[in-house]
Amino acid sequence: MDKKVHSIKWLYLTVFLLPVLAMAQEKETKKEKETKIDEVVLVGYTKVSKKDVTNSVASVKADAIKDMPSTNAAEAIQGRMAGVQVSLSEGSPGADVDIVIRGGNSITGSNAPLYIVDGVQMDNALSILSPKEIESIEVLKDASSTNIYGARGANGVVLITTKGGRKRAKTSINYNAFLGVRKIQNTIDVLDPYQYVLYQYELYNKGGVQTDIDAFATRYGTYQELGKYKDIKKRDWQDEVFGREAFNFTHNLSVTGGSDNSSFSLSLNNVQEDGIMIGSGFKRNMANFKYDYDLSKKVSMTLNARYSRQTIFGAGTSSTGSQSTNRLRNAVRYQPFEGGSTVNVDEFDPLFANETNLVNPVLLANNEIKENGRNDLLLNGTLEYKINKDFTFRSVIGYVQRDEYVNQFSGTVTTLARQNNDQPVVFLSKAQSRRITNTNTLNYRKTFGNNKLDLLLGQETVQTDGESLSLNIKWLPKSIGAQEAFANIQSANPPAGMVQDAPKAANAPGSPDRLASFFGRANYIYKNKYIFTASMRADGSSVFGPGNRWGYFPAASAAWKITEENFLKESKTISELKLRLGYGLSGNNRIGSFLYDTFFLTSSDYGYAFGTNVTPGATTGNILANKNVTWEKATSKNIGLDFGLFKGRVYGSLDLYQTDTKDLLLLAQIPKDRGYEYQYQNSGSTTNKGIEFSIGTTIINKDNFTWKMDANISSNKNTIKSLGNNASPSAYSYLYPSGWQNSLNDFLVQVGKPVGTFWGYVTAGRYEISDFDYNPTTQAYTLKAGIPSSAAAANGAKAIQPGDLKLQDLNGDGVIDNKDMTDLGNAQPKFYGGFNQTFRYKNWDMSLLFNFSVGNKVYNANKIEYSTQYLYKDNNMLAEVADRWRWFDDAGVKVNDPTALAALNANTTGWTPPAGAYFLHSYAIEDGSFLRLNNVTLGYSLGKDFTKQLGLSNFRLYFTMNNVFTITGYSGYDPEANTRRNPLTPGVDYAAYPRSRFILSGVDITF
């Protein structure tokens, strides 16, 4: 492990351990208070005292995140829970948030957890919640707790409870608002103008072709004139595209109150955020109303209505598609100065675009207009009937609707328009999904003597429907603007002989879907020492064929409160010690509907022209039906220890677990002799083993000063145990493409290795003069006998020359080809976590939130693209290319003599940018270890006497900085970037939107 990894380790251990040691040295005083209280957590359709929990549950309460201003609730919990990885895929406004619990179990399916908001299932729920309205977040991590939620619980369950009012409380109004600005944190270093033209001189002149030599002189001047580029004005395209100050205005308003038999809360949220990239931004408006009412002493109800409307602006930089969709490339590789073209650099030059495959990035950003909108509606009602003191009936009905739309305009300078007669193209899509949920439970609670019994029976139905429609409109007038085009698609006029694409209609992803469930749980506590819990759930899912629809998921767990035993009951050091054991089975049904039978789909892609229209054809698609596919199952074993020391001033937990997933819902590659490419199969198995440790402490607890710390660290090891018999041509392994470059199989899926293993060549530096025989007559260099050639793998089959990239011949056969590709590591960290420190001194408060990862690798695909010549000249390169092998001396004369050439390159270390296609080698696999100070917040609250005079109950001013600094050896924008959105291809940084630093100040007022 390198020095940077050791530095991160020691910095973490220093911050982590020193406060605990300091606390241990502090003498107790009579004024000190016990800091731990009897918390309540939500587990399996009911609330349980945290002291009585037998499962592995991570929890974050409102107090932990209430002082952290953020527009995204996921950011507020990042690094706070052991075993829970929360990361942003990139830095764009509204970027997708990845939450993976204990490593993820599926290979080709989603590893996202199941979200339950106030008792109702929602997808990606944290993206439509404001941190200010969250009461608590509980994450169920092991199957003994998740199995009660059945389908989709195999990847963990996130239970979110929003804030409500309080009965017999006067009306309270809280207003929280902040104003902030974002700035790009770091950029990619590229060649400056002089370095750029020297490199272009080499490209144009190296082959000695007169037309190329003349073309260079025409575009850039003679070699003697290149000195002017040392003083020419540099165009920093990354700064021009991503360098703006992006402002954020966020408002949160809540009103709460209650009477003797009712309570209410109303929360409003408004976010207006600019992105650092031209044309990007984010807007959101949310409203949530919650009302509780006691109809009688036995009957109560809760009504909740939530509406969210958000829009993401801008086409961004990345796409899950191939290299042709990379928008970041233009900002990195476009010539770094004005001139060199027949038109002004701020105007579009089609000839230059065709020659370089580049477009002025500012022009491109202003020609790609995208609006990605989403409206979410959640309605739910709860009726609770206390039949008697022991029995309680509860019924929850919920309705969730999501409407999504995309309006995208591609102006005349874009590749898409240039492929369609240089006329603008508009893409429009709409989709709606609807889900109705009904849950009914009967709960029995009874205490008799030393025995406490809690029984639960339940029934649940979930119905999901939806549809989508998309239009691709070509041949719009060249002068039309984006908004005009969205409103006037009928103005499109196909050229003679051309026809428009027909609309595409389909079911929304994941619909239609029906789920019927029955479940039960029994919890027994004896003498407040021994706790036993058993549960069972039966799920019937319509996504599977007849005979395979029902899955049965049992679980059991136990706990022993050791501190209730006589030998520890009077201990002054150990205040809590509880041993937990858990075992359970949970299920996953995340595949599309009707895959068990053959259905025909209509699409213009398979249609035929008739007049000026395309008549859609019918096809069965490329996925073969499988009537035998059934539930994916995950078995989890967990052993945990909860502890508290010094009357609760130090508290924490330690968990060891193993999750074995079998019958994976795998989208398998199959022989094509049946006319299909893929089939969903229950094929293969994976295992996740790990350890989690969390600790919290109140280091100092004085009247005027408190210092608290919470920290966690986790380690997970994922391994593929089997790929089944039919998942691929080989049941042992197969290659899989990341997709950033067509036909590049750069990931390995293999038994015995983790999911997400990088597959490529090992970089061996460059070929030196000593590797060649030189012919003075022809001035030709020929590789010596026995020196393996990288020509086929790295140089487009062109003859290897001194300075070219060298790869290792791992199998020693004298030829470097795909047989020399090997395991280059994976994206799994050795361990990860976070720690938070909070300070309060009189009216001042301060918090620092860190998160870290150690040992994970990042696949820096940008590094491959921006250091490979491939097909085009006049492209800028990474700054390190300036240290490449040189063929021309300081007078611009090509050097061929071996002695002189060796002397010329005595102080260079880099290789000549490869002339072949893009491929993965270990040069692009970097250590992604990092320690990030995610948030620093400093606040000041006015004293109670002063606020009373103002008629307020609270007045707080605060200053916050997010993404303060990152200690890492990674050379890209962000070591957490993950742009491929596929469990098989994690850790790929390709064209990710740069991460920004966010500085803000705000006010929190309660009336």
N, C-alpha and C positions, 0 to 999 in steps of 0.2 A: 504494500500500500504506500502511495507516494506521500510527500511531506504535506501537501494540501489536505489530504484526508486525515492525517495525524493532527494537523492544526485544528480542523473542525472538531475532531474528537476531544482534544484537550480543552478547547474553548467551551464546548458543551459541558464537559465534566466539571470545569471550573465554576461555571454559572449554576450548574445543577447541584453540586455538592456543597459548595461553600456556604450558601444560605442555611442548609440543614445543619452543618457543623456550627454555624454561628448561633442558630436557635438552641442547639443542645447546650451551648455554653452559657446561655442567658439564664439568670436566676429567676425563678418564679416569684411573682409578687401577689399580694392579696387582691390587687385590682384586676389582675388578668382574668379573662373570661374564657370559658370553654367555647371553642370556635365551631365545633361540629354540632349540627342539630339533626333531628330525626327527619331526614329528607324522604320525600315520597316520589317514586318513579312510576311511569306508565309501562306496564308489561302485560301484553296479551289481553287486551280488552278490559283491563281493570288496573287500578292503582294499588301499588304495594309499597310498604315501608322499605326503604333501601336496606335496612338491617335484616329484612327477611327475604331478600332476593337470593335465589339459588342459581341464577343464570349469569352469563357474561353480558353486562349492559354498561354502555358508556352514556354519560348524561352531561348536558350543558344547560344550565339554568339562565334565566333572563339576567340575573345580576352579573353573570360573567361577560355578557356581550352588550349590556345596556349602554356602556360608556364608549363603545367602539363604533364610530360612525362609518357606515358602509352602505352602498346601494345594493349589495348582493349578500344575502344571508349566508351563503356558502363561505364567502371570504371571512365572515365573522367567526366561523367555527374551525377554520383551518389550523391544524396543529394542536387542537385542544383535546382530542380523544385518541386514546391508544387503539391501534389496530384499524384506524379509519384514515385513509389517505384522501385528502381533498386537494384538488389541483385544477387550475384554469388551463384549458387547452392552449390558449394564446392570450395576447393582451388586448384584443379588440373589445369595443363596447358590447356588452351582452354576450361575451364568449361563453361557450359551453363549459360547464363545470363537471369534472369527473369525480365521483365519490366511489371509492372501491374499499370494501370491507374485508379485511383478512385475505387480501390477494386476489380475490375473484376466482370463480370456479369454472366458468364456461370457456370454450375455445373460440367458436364462431358466433356464439350468442352473446347477448348483452350481459354485462356484469354489474349493471346499475342495481341499486337496492330498491326495495318496494317502499314507496312513500305513503304514509297515512297522515292526513291532516285533519285534525278534529274528528277522527273516526272514519274518514272517507279516503279512498284510494285516489292518488293523483300522480301524474308523471312529472319528473323534474320539478318537484314542488318548491324547492328552495329558490328557484329563479323568479317566482311570483310572490315571494314573501319579503317584507321589510324586516330587518333585524329588530326594529323597535317594537314590533307587534308579537314577537315570539315569547311565549311563556316558558317553554322548555323544549328541548330536543333530546329524545332518547334513541340510542342506536342499539338494536338487538343484534348481537354478533354470532352467537352459537345457535345450533339447530334446536337445542332444548328450549330456546325462547322464541325462535323465528317460526318453528313448525306450526304453531297455533294460527299463523297467518297463511299457511299453506302455500298455494301457487305463488311463484315469484319470490318466495321468502328465502330461497337457497342462497341468495347473494346478500342477505342481511335485510333488516327492516329499519326504516327511519320513521319514528313516531314524533310528530310535531303538534304541539298544543299551542294555540294562539291565546293571547290575553283576553280576559273578559272583565266585566265589572264585578263589584262586590256588593252584596246585600247590606242594607243599613249603612251605606256610605254616601256622603254628600258628593255632589257632582264635581268632578275634577277635570280640568282641561290642561293638556300638556302639548306644548309646541316645541318641536325640535327642528332646527334647520341648519344647514351648513353650506358654505360656498368654498369651492376649491378649484385647483388648477392642476392639470396633468402635464408632464413633460417626459419626453422619451428618455430612458435611463442610459442606454448605451447604443452604439451603432457598430456596424461591421466596417472594419478598416479596409479601404481599397487603394489601388494605385493612384498616385496624384497625377496631374496632367503630363509632367515630364516622364515619369515612369511608364505611363500609359503609352505615349508615342514611341518610346524606346522599344517597348514590347511589340507594338504594331510594326515598327521598322523591321524587327527580327522576323515576324510572321510573313511580311510581304517580300522580304529580300532573301530569306534563307534558301529558297529553292532556285534562285537565280533566273526566274522567269521574267522576261523584260516587261510584259504587260502588267504583272503585279508590281514591279519596281516603279513603273510609270504611274500606276494607280495610287501608290503611296505618295509619291511626290505631288501629284495633283491634289490629294486630299489633305496632306499634312505639311508638305514642303520637303526640301532636300535635307540630308542629314546635318549639313552645316547650319541649317536654319532651325533645327529642333531646340536650340538653346532658349528660344523665346518662350517655350512652354514651361520654363522654370518660373517665369514671372506672370504667366497668363492667369486670368481670374478663374478660380476653380468653382465649378458648380457642384455643390454637395447635395446630390439628389435625395439622399436619405433625410437630410435636414429639411429640404423643401417639401417633401411629401409627408414626413412624420414629425416635423419640427415645430408645429404650431402649439401655442399654449391652449390647451383644451379645458374649457371651464365646465364646472359641474354645479348645478343648483339643485339642492334636495330639500324638500319640506315634508315633515311628518307632523300630523295633527291627530290627537286622540282625545276623545271625550268619554269618561266613565262615570258611573254612578249607580245608585240602587236605592230601593225602598225596602220595607220589611220582608216582602215576598218576591222581589224581582231585582234584577241587575241588568245593566246594559253597557256596551262599549261600542264606540265608533272610531275606526282608524282610517285616516286618509294619508296617502303618500303620493308625492309628485317628484319625479326625477327628470331633469333635463341635462344631458351630458354630451359634450363634444368629444369626439375621438381625436387622437393626435394625428391621425391620417386625414388628408384632405377628403372632404365629403362624408366622413364617418361620424356617427353619433348614436345616441340612445335616448329614447323618451319613454316614460312609463307613468301611468296614473293608476292608482289602486284605491279601492274602498272596501272596507270590511265592517260588517255590522253583526254583533252578537248580542242575543237577548235571552236571559234566563228568567223563568217565571214559575213560581210554585202555585199550581192550580189548587192544591189542597195540601194537607200535611203528608199525604201519601203520594201524590202525583205532581211531578214537575216536568217542565219541558225546556228545551234549548233550541233556539232558531239561529241559524248563521247564514249570512249571505256575503259572498265575496266576488268582486269583479276586478279584473286586472286588464289593462290595455297597454301594450308596449310595442314599440317599433325600433328596429335596429336599422340604421342608415349606413350605406356604404357597401361596396363589393368586397372590401377587405383585401387580404393579400394571398390567403391560402385557399385551397380547395382539396376535397378528398379525391379529386381527379388527378390526371397525370401532369407532367412537366409543362404542358402547353397552357395550363391554367394558372401558372405561377405569376402573380402580379408583382411580387417583391423583386424578381429578377431585374425588371426595368430600372428600379431605383438603385440597384447595386452595380449593374453592368453597363448602364448607359454612359456614353463618353463624358468625362468629367469637366467639360469646358464647352463654350460656345464655338460654333464654326465647324468646319470639316464636312459640311453638307451643302447642297445647292440651295437650301432654304434655311431661314432662321431656325435656331434650335427650338424656339418656342412655337414653331409651326410644324405641321405634319409633313414628313417627307416619305412618300410611299416607297421610293427606291431604296432609301436608307433602311426603312423598316424591313423590306424584303431581304436586303443584304445582311442585316445584323440580327434579324428576329427580335428586334427591340423597338419600343415606342417610347417617346418622351414620357417619363412617368407622371409628370404633372398633367400633361394632356390626357393621358390614359385615365388618371384618377377622375378627371372632369368629364370623361366620356363613358364611364361605367357607373351608372346610377342604379342603386339597388335599395329597395325598401322591403324589409322582412318584418311583417307584423304578426302579432299574436294577441288574441283576446281570450281570456279565461274567465269562466263563470263557475262558481261553486255555490250550491244551495244544499244545506243539510239541516235536518231537524232531528231532535232526540226527545224521546218520551221515556220517562223513568217512573215506574210504579213500585212503591215499596209495599208489597203484599202484606207483610208483617215484619217483625223485627229481624227475621232470619232470611226471608226471601225478597229478592228485588228483580223485577223484570225491566229490561232496557231494550228499546228499539231505536235504531238509527237508520234514516233513509237519506241518501245523498244523490245529488245530480251534478255531474261535472261536464262542462262543454268547453271545447277548445276550438277556436276558429283561427286558422293561419292563412296568411297570404304572402306571396312574393311578387313584387313588381320589379323587373330588371330591364334596364335599357342599355343597349350596346351601341354606342355612337360610331361614326364613320371611321375613326382611327383604330378601332378594336379589331382583333383578329377575326372575330365572328362576323362582323360587318364586311370586312375585306374579302371573306370567303363567300359573301352573298352580294356580289355586284357593288361593293362599297356603299351599301345602303344600310341604315340602322335596323336593328333587330330588337324585338321586345319579347320577353318571356313573362307570362302571367300564370300564376297558379293559386288555387284556393283549396283548402281542405278543412273539413270539420269532423271532429270526433266527439262522441257522446257516451257517457257512462252513467248508469244508474246502479246504485248500491243499496242493498237493504241487509241490515245485520240485526238479529234478535238474540238476546242472551237472557238466561235465567241464572241468577246468582244466589247461592245459599252460603251464609256465613253463620257459624255457631261456635261459641266458646263454652266448654264444660270442663271444669276443674283445670287440669294442666294441659288440656287439649284444645286446639283451635283448628277448625275445619273450614275450608273455603272451597266450594264446588261451583263449577261453571259449565253450563250447557249452552251451545249456540248454533245458529243456522245463519248462512249468509248466501246471498245471490249477487252476482255482478254481471251486468249486461253492457257490452260495448259495441257501438256501431259507428259508422263514419263513411265518408266518401271524399274523393278528391277530383279536381279537374285542372288540367294545364293546357296552355296555349303557347305556341311558338310562332310569332308573327314576323315574317321577313318582308323585305322590300318596301320599307317605309320611306317617305320622302327624305332626302338628304338634309334638308334644312329644319326638320322637325326636332323639337326639344323633348326631353324625357317626359315631363308631365303632360304635354300635349299628346305625345305618343300613347301614354297609358290611357288617355281618354278618347283617342281617335284611332283605334287599331284598324277601323274600316278604311283608313286612308292608304293602307298598304296596296300596292299595285304590282303583281308579279310580272316580270318580263315575259315576252312571248315564249311560249313553250314550257313555262315553269308553273308549278302549282304550289299552293300553300299547304303546310302540314295540317292534318285534321286534328281537332282537339283530342286529348287523351283523358279518359275518365276511368277511375278505379276506386276500390275501397280504400279508405284511409289505413295506414299501417296499423296492424294489430286488430283489425275489425273485419267482419263481425266476430264477436267472441262472447261465449256464455260460460259462466262458472257457477256451479252449485256446490255448496260446502256445508258440512256438519262437523262440529268440533266440541270437545269437552276437556276440562282440566280439573284436577283435584290437587289441593294444597293442604298439607297437614303439618301442624307445628306441635311438638310435644315439649312441655316444660320450658318453652322459649329457648330451647337449645338445639333441638333436632328438627330439621325441616325437610319435608319430602314433597316433591311435585311431580305429577305425571299428566301428560296431555296426549290427545289424539285428534287428528284432523283427517277428514275424507274430502277430497276435491274431485269433482267431475268437470272436465274441460271439453268444450266443443272443438278445440283445435285438433284433437286426436280422433281417430276413426272409431266406429262402434267396436266395443270389446276392449278398447285400450284407454277409455276416457277417465276412468277412476284411478286415483292414487291415494295411498293411505300412509300417513306420516305420524308415527308415534315418537314420543320423547319422554325422558325422565331426568330428574335432577334432584340433588340432595345437598344440604348444607348443615354444617356443625358449628354452632357458636361456641367456640372454645372458651372464650372469656366468661361464659356463664357457668363454667365448671368451677368447683370450689377452689381448685389449685391456682386459678387465675383471677377469681372474682374480686379479690382484694388487692390486686396488683396496682401499684402506683405508676408503673411504666407502660404496661400494655392495657389500653382502654378498650380495644376491639380486636378480635381475632376470629375470623370466620373462614372455614374451609368449604369450598364448593366443588361439586362434581356434576357433570352434565353429559348427557348422551341424547342424540336426536336425529331424526331423518326429516329433511325438508325437500320440497319439489320445485321444479322449474318447467314452465310450459311456454317459454318465449320463442315461439315460432309463428309464422303466418297461418292464416286460416285456410282450411280445405286442402292442405298439402297431402292428405291421405287419399285424395281422389284426383282424377284428371278433369280439369276445367279448361275451357277455351276462353282466351282473352282476345278482345278486339284492339287493334292498334294500327295507326297509319304506317308504322314501320314495316308492316307486312301487307300493306294495301297495294292498290293499283290505281293508276291515273284514269279518270273518266271525265273528259272535258276539261274544265278548270279546277276540278276538285280531286281529292284523293279519297277513294272508297276504302275504308278500313278493312283489313283482312283479319282472319282469326288464327290464333296459334295457341299451342299448349305451353309455350315458354320453354325454358331450358332446365327446369327442375322436374325430375321424374317423381311421380306420386309414390308414396310409401304408406300402405294401409296399416303397417305394423308399428309405425313410430309411436312412442309413448313417453311417459314422464322421464325427465332427467332427475336424478336423485342425488342428494348430498347428505352424507352421514358425518356428523360432527361430534367429536369428543373433546371435553374441556375440563380442566382442573384449575381451580383458582383459589387465591387466598386474599381476603380483605383484611386490612389491619389499621389500627389506630393507636397512636402513642401519645403519652403525656396529655391525657385527658382530651384527646382529639386534636391536639395542635399539630401533629403529623399524622397523615392518613394516606391510604393508597391501596393498590391492589396489584397482584401478580397473576397472570393467566398463561397457561400452556394449552395449546390446542392442536388438533389435527382434523382436517376436513377432507373426506374422500368423496369425490364426485364420480359417479358411474352412469352408464347409459347416456353419455353426452349427446345433446341435441346438436349433432355435427352436420354442417352443410358439406357433404363429402363429394370429392371429385370421383366420377365414375367413368368407365369406358364409354366412348361415344357411339358405339355400334348400335345403340338403341335410339339414337337421335336426341339424347339429352347429355348435358354436361355435369349436372349435379343432382344430388338426392339427399334429403334430410334423413339421417339415420341415427339410431341410438348406438353410437359407436365410440368406444374408448373410455378412458377414465383419467382423472387428474387427482393430485393430492396437494394440500396446502398444510404445512406445519409451521408453527410459529410460537413466539413468546411475546407477551405484552407486559409492560410495567408502567404504572402511573403512581405519582406521589404528589402530595400537596402539603403545605405547611404554613402555619402562621408564625413567621419568624419573630416578629415583634408585635405585641398587642398592648399598646399604651393608650391612655386617653387621647393624647394629641398626635400619636404616630402609630401607624400599622404598616406592616410589610408582609405580604403574602406571596406565595409562589405555588404554581401548579406546573407539573412537568410530566411528560410521558415519552416512552421510547418503545418501539416495536420492531420485531424482525419476523419476516415471513419467507418461507422457501416453497416455491411452486415447482411441481414436477409432473410431467406427463407420464402416466403409468401404462397407458395402452392407447392405441389408435384403432382398436377393433380389427376386424378382418376385411372390411370393405370400404374403409374411409379413403383409401388412395390406392394407386397401383402397388405401393408397398405398405404393408401393415406396420412397418417399423418407423418410417419417416417419409416426409415429402417436403418440397420447397414451396414457399408462398411469397407472392410479390407484395411489396409495400405499396406499389402503384404510383409513386412519384415519377418514375420513368418506365415507359412501356416495356414489358417483357423482361424486367429485371427481378429475378427471383432472389431476393436478398434476406429472406427469413427462413429459418429451419424449424419445422415442426417434427420433433423426434422423441421417441420414447426414452425416458431417462433424463431429458433436458427440460428446462422451464419453458413455458409459453413465452414467445417473444425473443427467441434466440437469433442474433444477427449472423448472417451467413455471407462470407466474402473471402477476399484474398488478404494475405498478410503483407503489409508494406515493408520493403527491404531497402529503402533509400533510392539511389539512382545508379545507373551504370557509369563507371569511371573509365578513363583512358586505358587503364590496365586490363579491362575486360575485352579489349579489341585488338585485332591485327589491323595495321594501317598499311595501305598501298600508296606510296608516294606518287606513283605515276597517275593513278586514277583519283587520288585523294579520297579514297573510299575507306570507311571503317566497317570491318566485318567482325561479328562476335567470335571470340575464340572457341575452339572445340571444347565442349563440356560446360559452357556458360549457358544456362537456360534463357530462353528468349521470352519476354513479356509481350511480344508483338501482337499475338492474336487476342490476348486478354485485355491489353491496355492501350494499344497503339493503332487500332483499326487495321491490323495486318500489315502496317507499314514497317519497313526494316528498322530495327533498333539502332539508335545512334548514341554516342556519349551524352550523358545528361538525362536520358529518358528514364521514366519511372520504372523501378525494378520491383518485382514481386517475388515472394519466396516460392521455391519449388519444393513443396512439402513432401511429395511422394518420391522425389529423387529420380524421376524418369527422364529428366532433361528437357521436358516440355512443360510450360506453364499454361494450364488450361483449367476447366472447371473441376478437374479432379484434385486441384490444389486449393480449392475453397475449403474453408473451415469455420468452426465456431468462433465468433469474435466477441462473445459476451452477450449480456442481456440487460434489459432495462430494470430488472428487479434490484432494489437497494438491499444492502446487507442489513441496514436498520434505518429507521426514520422516526420522526416524532416532532415534538415542539415543547416549548416552555413559556410560561407567562408569569410576569412579575407585576404586582400592583402595590402602589405606595399611597398612603394618605397621611398628610401632615396638616393638621388643623383643617383649613378649608381647601387645601390643595390636594389634588389627586393626580397620579401618574401611572401609566401602564405600559409595559413593553411585551410584545408578543413575537416570539421567534418560532420558525419551523425549520427543519433540516432533513437532509437525506444523505446517506453515506453509502458509497459502493455501487450505485447504479450507473449504467452506461447510457450515453445519448448518441443516437445516430444522427450526426450533423450532415444531412443531405445537402444543405446549402454549400457546405465546404467542398463537396464533390463537384457540384455544378459550377461554382465560382472559381475553381482551380483547374478545370478541364477545358481545353480549347474546342474540341469536337468539330462542329461544322462551320462556325462563323468567325470571321475576323471582326475587328472594331468593337469588341466586347471588353469591358473592363474586368479586372480580376481582383482577387484578394490581395492585400498589401504584401503578404508573404511571397507572392510571385516575383516581387522585385529581387528576391534573393535566389532566383532560378539560375540554372546553368546558362552561361553566356557563349554565344557564337561570334559576336562582333566586338571588336576592341573599341577603345574610346574615340577612335577616328572613324568609326562606322564601317570598318573593313572586316570581312569575314575571315576568321582564323581557322585554318585546317591542320596546321602542323601540330602533332601530338604534344611536343614539349611546350610550345607556346600556348596551346589550348589548355593544357593542365595548369600552367602558370596563371592564365587568365581566370581560371575558376578555383584558384587556391583558396579564396575567401568566400566562395558561395557554397551553400549547402542544399538548396532546393533543386528539384528536378524540372525539366521542361514540361509545361502543361500537356497532358496526354492528348493525342489527336484522335483517339478512338471514342466510342460511345461511353456514356456514363456507366460506371460499375462501382460496387462497394469494395473498399479495402480498408484496412485497419486505421489508416490515416484519419478517417472520418468518424471513427468510434472513439468518443471522448469520455473521460470521467465526468459524470454529472453530479458529483457530490456538491452539496452547497449548505450554507447556513445563511438564512435570510431573516433580517429584522423586518417582519411583516408590517408591524404597526407600532407607532409610538404616539401616545395620547397624553396631553397635559391639560388638566382642567382646574378651574377655580369656581367654588360655589360661595355665593354671598351668605353671610351669617343669618341664622334664623330670626334674630331680632330685626335686622334690616329688611329681610324679605317680608316679614309681617307688616312693617310700615308701608311697604309697597303693595300689600294685599296679595302676596304670592306665598306659596309654600315651598318653592324651590326656584333658584335662578343660578344657572351654571354656564360659564363660558369655557370653551375648550379649543385646543389647537391639536391637530393630528397630522401625521405623515405616514402614508402607507407605502410599502415597498421601499423602505429607507435605504437599505444596502443589502448586497448579496456577496458573500465570500465564496468564490468558486473558481475553479480552473477552467471552466467551460468557455469556449471562445465565441459562442453564438449569443443571440439576444437573451435567451432565458433557458436554464437547464431543465425547467419543468415543462417546456413546450412538448405538445403531443398532438400532431396535426392529422394523423391518419384515421382516427376514430374507429379502430378495429382491434379487438382483443389480441389478435394474432400479430399485430404490427405496432406495439407500443414503443414509446421513446423516440419517435422519428420527428426531428425538427426540420420541417421543410416549408419554407415561405411563411413561417409563422408571423403574425402581426406582432410588432415589438412591444415588450412590456414597458409600462410607464410608471413614473413616481407620482404620487398623488399627495398634494399638500392642501390642507383645508383648515378652516376655522368655523366654529358654529356656536349656537346658543341653545340651551335647553331650559324651558320655562314651564313651570306648573302653577296654574291658578287654583 
